[in-house]
């Protein structure tokens, strides 16, 4: 590998920026050429780090109860105030900057439909110094992502373990790591992407892959650490390791190799001061100071929730030989205020950089699509029903998708959707396009798969095992993400569930397709409509052949 000096974000806090070029996937990095370009530093200095993660394009809330809350501009106000004090300040995103609001639609689904990458353009203007490629960056395909990076990202995108894309050029669109010179310190920034939930192997980029984050860390960190005074491991891998529950998860989910394993691996490699700035699981850590339970193998782990609800701040006072627990002088999370007042956010920044982007989608957001007269689809009802049984909202959406395909002449026999796809309900009164977007904010496509009748019977019996059982409801936060893949369907399918005494004994009975026993249709092939998440096998979630 070799170092190349590149201009930092002119609105950011980095004095000089050096980006690593090359790869650390196929084997250990034995040498980093160009290290003589790095300026000498004393190894002593003070630095403030502002970090956020999983913003999911919630720059300003576009609809719902928090509509008008200026999430990102509140962060900008705080960061700019710190920089005006002439403190060395890093402003970092830890990935999943996309997928969550209608601003995503400005990216399009193909490069020729691209208009603007709202988050990357805002970050560039705000002085964000670096970000990580999170799994949701790839939702619209790597060709669209590359377009957004080249058009709007004036800062480095980092991932050491995403590789082999047909559209993303290493060293141009993203890099495995970087070295930032700031406040008299050489700061290593190493990015990692979750290997569990990134959309790889897709038709538009079949070669795209994500290698083991632990293996890649072990390949790269021994060469990087000697060149820097402090290492910031920017991990979009999740808080925990393997089967774990935190953040958005309402139950155990499989997150693969994540922050606990990264801390263990890193601690065995170097004694340089190191922090893990985390993401992916939407976990709130260290709200009122560093908590001992968030230190693993001597390495503190941080994360700031999701959707712009929090901004993290860490203060480091680094000196040669000073361990990280002594170098870290403060840590906290600042909650963004909702509703906010003009003094709570940078109104000038909002007017100049956020409002013009929102204006592009405002007319669509405000379009009325229905008047709702029932409470049966409300948020509280819908959130619980998506996991616990029949969901009127899930059934409606499956029927709507089926009918839309039918109107386009696309043949199908039934439609299915994963309950966790439903992220909000529908309240009585005026329903706008923006409100309905919040119900299903993921960047999903529609797939039509072929399944045999016997496979459907097995699927519905499996579904009975994945329901949130009555004895679990009281101890489960149904507003969270329950990684079981509990399915809802269109009107074509009806069946009962016999829950038994445990999930292992639960099964489906009296399964009918259009009123006729499905068991009598063995040998028939059905065309089944499903979303991207289901079509790709649910990634590593705890339902894809795994015990509940």
Secondary structure as UniProt FT lines:
FT   STRAND          2..6
FT   TURN            10..11
FT   STRAND          16..21
FT   HELIX           35..37
FT   STRAND          45..52
FT   TURN            56..57
FT   TURN            65..68
FT   HELIX           71..84
FT   TURN            85..86
FT   STRAND          89..93
FT   HELIX           102..107
FT   HELIX           111..113
FT   HELIX           118..126
FT   STRAND          130..132
FT   HELIX           135..138
FT   TURN            139..140
FT   HELIX           142..152
FT   STRAND          156..158
FT   STRAND          162..163
FT   TURN            171..173
FT   STRAND          174..175
FT   STRAND          177..182
FT   TURN            183..184
FT   STRAND          185..193
FT   TURN            203..204
FT   TURN            206..207
FT   STRAND          209..210
FT   HELIX           213..224
FT   HELIX           225..227
FT   STRAND          230..236
FT   STRAND          243..244
FT   TURN            247..248
FT   STRAND          253..254
FT   HELIX           259..267
FT   TURN            268..269
FT   STRAND          273..278
FT   TURN            287..288
FT   HELIX           292..294
FT   STRAND          295..296
FT   TURN            297..298
FT   STRAND          299..302
FT   TURN            307..308
FT   STRAND          310..318
FT   TURN            320..321
FT   HELIX           324..327
FT   STRAND          328..335
FT   HELIX           342..344
FT   HELIX           347..349
FT   HELIX           350..354
FT   HELIX           355..365
FT   STRAND          368..372
FT   TURN            376..377
FT   HELIX           379..388
FT   HELIX           392..407
FT   TURN            408..409
FT   STRAND          414..418
FT   HELIX           419..421
FT   STRAND          429..432
FT   HELIX           433..439
FT   STRAND          446..452
FT   HELIX           453..466
FT   HELIX           470..473
FT   TURN            474..475
FT   TURN            478..479
FT   TURN            483..484
FT   STRAND          487..489
FT   TURN            491..492
FT   STRAND          493..498
FT   HELIX           503..505
FT   STRAND          507..513
FT   TURN            514..515
FT   STRAND          516..517
FT   HELIX           518..521
FT   TURN            522..523
FT   STRAND          525..531
FT   HELIX           532..535
FT   TURN            536..540
FT   TURN            542..543
//
